Amino acid sequence: MSDLLRAPAEIKYAEELDWLESVDDGPKPFSWRLSPKMVRLFILGSERSDGLDREISQKWYGDRSFVERSIVTLASDRGLLLIGDPGTGKSWLAELLSAAISRNSTLVVQGTAGTTEDHIKYSWNVSMVISKGQSRESMIPSPIMTAMETGAIGRFEELTRSTSDVQDALISILSEKYISVPEMDSDNIVFAKPGFSVIATANSRDRGVNDLSSALKRRFNFVRIPVVTNKKSEAEIVRFRTEELLRRHQIELDVPPTLLDVLLQSFADLRASAAAAGSDDEKLESALSSAEQIGVLEDAILHSNFFGESALTARTLASSLVGSLARREPEDLAILNKYLHGVVEPRSKEEGGSWPEFLEGGRDAIATLS
């Protein structure tokens, strides 16, 4: 695993999955490697009441009902569509579900404007077609076709970024559970094996880009993942990801709880400001999600480690926050400047602590970018 920049969940948590599989005596749908209860336990972590001989770490933070509904959907013959704002953990949840159910989360199609029907069905090895003709041997199956043939979970990231003809091709796969290969005279249908399903993700901010047809919507069960706003849950998510970052980079650096509180409060303040804004020009372009919080903290930690004094400061945190969230100029800079003067400055006078240094660092960062 040390040779991989980012190990997929089934490799990263292979030891946990092996152990869970060895003690799992629950009923398993189709070709699932774990029972639904064990899938949920793998994702949400174990509790004392589970009566296990070892602790299973929590890997996704959110409402238990979202995970349970996702698992139930995948045990049926319907696809699962995880929809929500950027950075709400949709892709991570999809990866964990695939890893627990199929032990393979890498059967992924990334939806973009350039995604074609071949990416979700099949293409051909041209040199083999020229020498031997079109056959199963010369066919290059898509990740979705491979999932069908092996009874596994296929993933489709950013479904609404792909064009309508690509989405339409997915309808027949979800409905008929087979792919026809008209180029071949025989053995020209690939049937899905029991256990096959599709987990798709969609960004709610992409509404209107390539809206899903009503026919495709009917093939999916929707699970909407909201932005995490509970401070306790946010703190757990950020702390979990930060610890992973420090281990991966072998960095010995403490994140003071006071600075974590400053980060969480800043995002809460900015979300409240966005909710009260009268137009999009008065809102930051950022979704202000937990993933972006983690990105701000990661940037600050790495900067402190490489160019600072190996200690995270409020000044560095503020500089990272401004640098990460100021995506439009001058709109976002004006919003952040208003926040610093209208909220952070009074708070720094009343509460002190890390806020005065945070205010100073934010001002300096804005002055640099202006």
C-alpha positions as CSV (number, residue, x, y, z in Angstrom):
1,M,0.0,0.0,0.0
2,S,3.0,2.3,0.6
3,D,3.6,2.2,-3.2
4,L,0.2,3.6,-4.0
5,L,-0.6,7.3,-4.0
6,R,-4.2,6.6,-3.1
7,A,-5.2,3.0,-2.3
8,P,-8.8,2.1,-3.0
9,A,-10.9,1.2,0.0
10,E,-10.8,-2.6,-0.6
11,I,-7.0,-2.4,-0.4
12,K,-6.7,0.2,2.4
13,Y,-9.1,-1.7,4.6
14,A,-8.4,-5.2,3.4
15,E,-7.6,-6.5,6.8
16,E,-10.9,-5.3,8.3
17,L,-12.9,-6.6,5.4
18,D,-11.2,-10.0,5.7
19,W,-12.0,-10.2,9.4
20,L,-15.6,-9.1,8.9
21,E,-16.1,-11.7,6.2
22,S,-14.7,-14.4,8.4
23,V,-17.2,-13.7,11.3
24,D,-20.2,-12.8,9.1
25,D,-22.9,-15.3,9.4
26,G,-25.8,-13.1,8.2
27,P,-27.7,-13.7,4.9
28,K,-25.9,-12.2,1.9
29,P,-27.9,-11.1,-1.2
30,F,-26.6,-12.5,-4.5
31,S,-22.8,-12.5,-4.7
32,W,-22.2,-10.0,-1.9
33,R,-19.1,-10.6,0.1
34,L,-20.7,-9.2,3.3
35,S,-24.2,-9.2,4.7
36,P,-26.1,-5.9,4.7
37,K,-25.6,-5.5,8.4
38,M,-21.8,-6.0,8.1
39,V,-21.7,-3.5,5.1
40,R,-23.3,-0.9,7.4
41,L,-20.9,-1.8,10.2
42,F,-17.9,-1.5,7.9
43,I,-18.9,2.0,6.8
44,L,-20.3,3.5,10.0
45,G,-18.0,1.7,12.5
46,S,-18.7,-0.7,15.3
47,E,-20.3,0.0,18.6
48,R,-20.1,-1.8,21.9
49,S,-23.6,-3.3,21.4
50,D,-22.4,-5.0,18.3
51,G,-20.5,-7.5,20.4
52,L,-17.5,-7.8,18.1
53,D,-14.1,-8.9,19.3
54,R,-12.4,-5.9,17.7
55,E,-13.2,-2.4,16.9
56,I,-14.1,-1.4,13.3
57,S,-13.3,2.2,12.5
58,Q,-15.9,4.7,11.2
59,K,-15.1,5.7,7.7
60,W,-18.1,7.8,6.6
61,Y,-19.8,10.4,8.7
62,G,-23.5,11.1,8.1
63,D,-27.0,10.0,8.9
64,R,-27.3,6.2,9.4
65,S,-30.5,6.2,7.3
66,F,-28.6,7.3,4.2
67,V,-26.3,4.3,4.4
68,E,-29.1,1.9,5.2
69,R,-31.3,3.1,2.3
70,S,-28.3,2.8,0.0
71,I,-27.6,-0.8,1.0
72,V,-31.3,-1.7,0.7
73,T,-31.4,-0.2,-2.8
74,L,-28.3,-2.1,-4.0
75,A,-30.0,-5.3,-2.7
76,S,-32.9,-4.7,-5.1
77,D,-32.8,-4.5,-8.9
78,R,-32.7,-0.6,-8.9
79,G,-29.7,1.6,-9.3
80,L,-28.6,4.0,-6.6
81,L,-28.1,7.7,-7.2
82,L,-26.3,9.7,-4.6
83,I,-27.0,13.4,-5.1
84,G,-25.8,16.5,-3.2
85,D,-23.5,19.5,-3.2
86,P,-19.8,19.1,-4.0
87,G,-17.8,17.7,-1.1
88,T,-20.5,15.9,0.8
89,G,-18.9,12.5,0.6
90,K,-21.0,11.0,-2.2
91,S,-18.0,9.4,-4.0
92,W,-16.5,8.2,-0.8
93,L,-19.7,6.5,0.2
94,A,-20.0,4.9,-3.2
95,E,-16.5,3.6,-2.9
96,L,-17.0,2.2,0.5
97,L,-20.3,0.5,-0.5
98,S,-18.6,-1.1,-3.6
99,A,-15.6,-2.2,-1.5
100,A,-17.7,-3.9,1.1
101,I,-20.1,-5.5,-1.3
102,S,-17.9,-6.5,-4.2
103,R,-14.3,-6.0,-2.9
104,N,-13.8,-3.9,-6.0
105,S,-14.5,-0.2,-6.1
106,T,-12.4,0.5,-9.2
107,L,-15.1,-0.3,-11.9
108,V,-15.7,3.4,-12.4
109,V,-16.9,5.6,-15.3
110,Q,-16.2,9.3,-14.9
111,G,-18.9,11.4,-16.5
112,T,-17.7,14.4,-18.5
113,A,-18.8,16.2,-21.7
114,G,-16.4,13.8,-23.5
115,T,-17.8,10.6,-22.1
116,T,-19.2,8.4,-24.9
117,E,-21.5,5.4,-25.1
118,D,-18.3,3.2,-25.6
119,H,-17.3,4.2,-22.0
120,I,-20.3,2.5,-20.5
121,K,-20.6,-0.4,-23.0
122,Y,-17.5,-1.6,-24.9
123,S,-15.0,-0.7,-27.5
124,W,-12.6,-2.6,-29.8
125,N,-8.9,-3.5,-29.9
126,V,-8.4,-2.3,-33.5
127,S,-5.3,-4.3,-34.2
128,M,-6.9,-7.5,-33.0
129,V,-10.1,-6.8,-35.0
130,I,-7.9,-6.3,-38.2
131,S,-6.0,-9.6,-37.6
132,K,-8.8,-11.8,-36.1
133,G,-12.1,-10.0,-36.7
134,Q,-14.6,-8.9,-34.1
135,S,-15.0,-11.3,-31.2
136,R,-15.1,-11.4,-27.5
137,E,-11.4,-11.6,-27.5
138,S,-11.0,-8.3,-29.4
139,M,-13.6,-6.6,-27.4
140,I,-12.6,-4.1,-24.7
141,P,-15.3,-4.1,-22.0
142,S,-16.2,-1.0,-20.1
143,P,-16.1,-0.9,-16.3
144,I,-19.9,-1.2,-16.3
145,M,-19.8,-4.3,-18.6
146,T,-17.1,-5.9,-16.4
147,A,-19.4,-5.3,-13.4
148,M,-22.2,-7.0,-15.2
149,E,-20.1,-10.0,-16.1
150,T,-18.8,-10.4,-12.6
151,G,-22.0,-9.6,-10.6
152,A,-20.3,-6.6,-9.0
153,I,-21.1,-2.9,-8.4
154,G,-20.3,-0.5,-11.2
155,R,-19.9,3.2,-10.4
156,F,-20.8,6.2,-12.6
157,E,-19.4,9.5,-11.2
158,E,-20.9,12.8,-12.1
159,L,-23.8,11.4,-14.1
160,T,-25.3,14.8,-15.0
161,R,-22.0,15.9,-16.6
162,S,-22.5,13.3,-19.4
163,T,-24.6,14.0,-22.4
164,S,-28.2,12.7,-22.9
165,D,-27.2,10.0,-25.4
166,V,-24.8,8.5,-22.8
167,Q,-27.5,8.7,-20.1
168,D,-30.0,7.0,-22.5
169,A,-27.6,4.1,-23.0
170,L,-27.6,3.5,-19.3
171,I,-31.4,3.2,-19.3
172,S,-31.3,-0.1,-21.2
173,I,-28.6,-1.5,-19.0
174,L,-30.5,-0.7,-15.8
175,S,-33.8,-2.0,-17.3
176,E,-32.8,-5.0,-19.3
177,K,-29.7,-6.0,-17.4
178,Y,-27.8,-6.9,-20.6
179,I,-25.8,-5.3,-23.4
180,S,-26.3,-6.3,-27.0
181,V,-23.2,-6.4,-29.3
182,P,-24.7,-6.2,-32.8
183,E,-21.2,-6.3,-34.5
184,M,-21.0,-10.0,-33.7
185,D,-23.1,-12.8,-35.2
186,S,-23.1,-15.1,-32.2
187,D,-22.4,-14.8,-28.5
188,N,-23.5,-11.2,-29.0
189,I,-25.3,-10.5,-25.7
190,V,-23.6,-9.8,-22.4
191,F,-26.0,-10.6,-19.5
192,A,-25.6,-9.2,-16.0
193,K,-25.0,-11.7,-13.2
194,P,-26.8,-11.5,-9.9
195,G,-25.3,-8.9,-7.7
196,F,-24.8,-6.3,-10.5
197,S,-25.9,-2.8,-9.7
198,V,-24.9,0.8,-10.5
199,I,-24.1,3.5,-8.0
200,A,-24.2,6.9,-9.7
201,T,-23.4,10.3,-8.2
202,A,-24.7,13.7,-9.3
203,N,-23.8,17.2,-8.2
204,S,-26.9,19.1,-7.3
205,R,-25.2,22.3,-8.5
206,D,-25.0,20.9,-12.0
207,R,-28.8,21.0,-12.3
208,G,-29.6,22.2,-15.8
209,V,-26.3,21.0,-17.3
210,N,-27.6,17.6,-18.6
211,D,-30.8,17.0,-16.6
212,L,-31.8,13.3,-16.2
213,S,-34.7,12.1,-18.2
214,S,-37.8,10.9,-16.3
215,A,-37.1,7.4,-17.7
216,L,-33.6,7.3,-16.2
217,K,-34.8,8.8,-12.9
218,R,-37.3,5.9,-12.6
219,R,-34.4,3.4,-12.7
220,F,-32.7,4.9,-9.7
221,N,-33.5,5.3,-6.0
222,F,-32.4,8.8,-5.0
223,V,-30.4,9.3,-1.7
224,R,-29.8,13.0,-1.1
225,I,-26.6,13.7,0.9
226,P,-26.8,17.1,2.6
227,V,-23.9,19.3,3.6
228,V,-22.8,18.5,7.1
229,T,-23.5,21.4,9.4
230,N,-23.4,19.8,12.8
231,K,-20.2,21.0,14.4
232,K,-19.5,17.8,16.2
233,S,-19.8,15.7,13.0
234,E,-17.8,18.2,11.1
235,A,-15.0,18.1,13.6
236,E,-15.0,14.3,13.4
237,I,-14.8,14.3,9.6
238,V,-12.0,16.9,9.5
239,R,-10.0,15.2,12.3
240,F,-10.4,11.8,10.6
241,R,-9.1,13.1,7.2
242,T,-6.4,15.2,8.8
243,E,-5.0,12.2,10.7
244,E,-4.9,10.3,7.4
245,L,-3.0,13.2,5.8
246,L,-0.4,13.4,8.6
247,R,0.2,9.6,8.4
248,R,0.5,9.6,4.6
249,H,3.0,12.4,4.6
250,Q,4.7,11.2,7.8
251,I,4.3,14.7,9.3
252,E,4.5,15.2,13.0
253,L,2.5,18.3,13.5
254,D,-0.2,19.0,16.1
255,V,-3.5,20.6,15.1
256,P,-4.6,22.7,18.1
257,P,-8.2,22.2,19.0
258,T,-8.6,26.0,19.1
259,L,-7.6,26.3,15.5
260,L,-10.0,23.5,14.5
261,D,-12.7,25.5,16.2
262,V,-11.7,28.6,14.3
263,L,-12.0,26.7,11.0
264,L,-15.4,25.2,11.8
265,Q,-16.8,28.5,13.0
266,S,-15.5,30.3,10.0
267,F,-17.3,27.9,7.7
268,A,-20.5,28.1,9.8
269,D,-20.3,32.0,9.5
270,L,-19.8,31.9,5.8
271,R,-22.6,29.4,5.3
272,A,-25.0,31.7,7.3
273,S,-23.9,34.6,5.2
274,A,-24.5,32.7,2.0
275,A,-28.0,31.6,3.2
276,A,-28.9,35.3,3.9
277,A,-27.5,36.5,0.5
278,G,-30.0,37.9,-1.9
279,S,-28.2,36.9,-5.1
280,D,-25.4,34.5,-6.3
281,D,-23.0,37.5,-6.6
282,E,-23.3,37.9,-2.8
283,K,-22.4,34.2,-2.2
284,L,-19.0,32.5,-2.4
285,E,-18.7,30.2,-5.4
286,S,-17.5,27.5,-2.9
287,A,-20.1,25.1,-1.6
288,L,-18.4,25.5,1.8
289,S,-18.5,21.7,2.3
290,S,-16.6,19.5,4.7
291,A,-14.3,18.5,1.9
292,E,-13.4,22.1,1.4
293,Q,-12.7,22.5,5.1
294,I,-10.4,19.5,4.8
295,G,-8.7,21.1,1.8
296,V,-8.1,24.4,3.7
297,L,-6.6,22.5,6.7
298,E,-4.5,20.3,4.4
299,D,-3.1,23.3,2.6
300,A,-2.3,25.0,5.9
301,I,-0.7,21.9,7.4
302,L,1.6,21.3,4.4
303,H,2.5,25.0,4.2
304,S,3.4,25.0,7.9
305,N,5.4,21.8,7.5
306,F,7.4,22.8,4.4
307,F,7.7,26.6,4.8
308,G,6.8,27.4,8.4
309,E,8.0,26.4,11.8
310,S,6.4,23.0,11.9
311,A,3.6,24.4,13.9
312,L,0.1,25.3,12.6
313,T,-0.8,29.0,13.2
314,A,-4.0,31.0,12.9
315,R,-2.2,33.2,10.3
316,T,-1.4,30.3,8.1
317,L,-4.9,28.9,8.5
318,A,-6.5,32.2,7.4
319,S,-4.2,32.5,4.4
320,S,-5.2,29.0,3.3
321,L,-8.9,29.8,3.8
322,V,-8.7,32.9,1.6
323,G,-6.5,31.2,-1.0
324,S,-8.8,28.2,-1.2
325,L,-12.2,30.0,-1.2
326,A,-11.4,33.1,-3.3
327,R,-12.2,31.7,-6.8
328,R,-13.7,34.7,-8.4
329,E,-12.1,38.1,-8.5
330,P,-13.3,40.6,-7.3
331,E,-16.6,39.0,-6.0
332,D,-15.2,36.3,-3.6
333,L,-12.5,38.6,-2.3
334,A,-15.1,41.3,-1.5
335,I,-17.3,38.7,0.3
336,L,-14.3,37.4,2.4
337,N,-13.2,41.0,3.1
338,K,-16.7,41.8,4.3
339,Y,-16.7,38.7,6.5
340,L,-13.3,39.6,8.1
341,H,-14.4,43.2,8.9
342,G,-18.0,42.5,9.9
343,V,-17.6,39.2,11.8
344,V,-14.0,38.3,12.6
345,E,-12.8,41.8,13.7
346,P,-15.6,42.2,16.3
347,R,-15.1,38.6,17.5
348,S,-11.3,39.1,17.8
349,K,-11.9,42.1,20.1
350,E,-14.5,40.3,22.2
351,E,-13.0,36.8,22.4
352,G,-9.3,37.2,21.7
353,G,-7.6,33.8,21.5
354,S,-6.6,32.9,17.9
355,W,-9.0,35.3,16.3
356,P,-6.8,38.4,16.1
357,E,-4.0,36.5,14.4
358,F,-6.6,34.9,12.1
359,L,-7.9,38.3,11.2
360,E,-4.4,39.6,10.4
361,G,-3.6,36.6,8.3
362,G,-6.8,36.9,6.3
363,R,-6.3,40.6,5.7
364,D,-2.7,40.0,4.5
365,A,-3.9,37.2,2.1
366,I,-6.6,39.4,0.6
367,A,-4.2,42.3,0.2
368,T,-1.8,39.9,-1.7
369,L,-4.5,38.7,-4.0
370,S,-6.2,42.1,-4.7
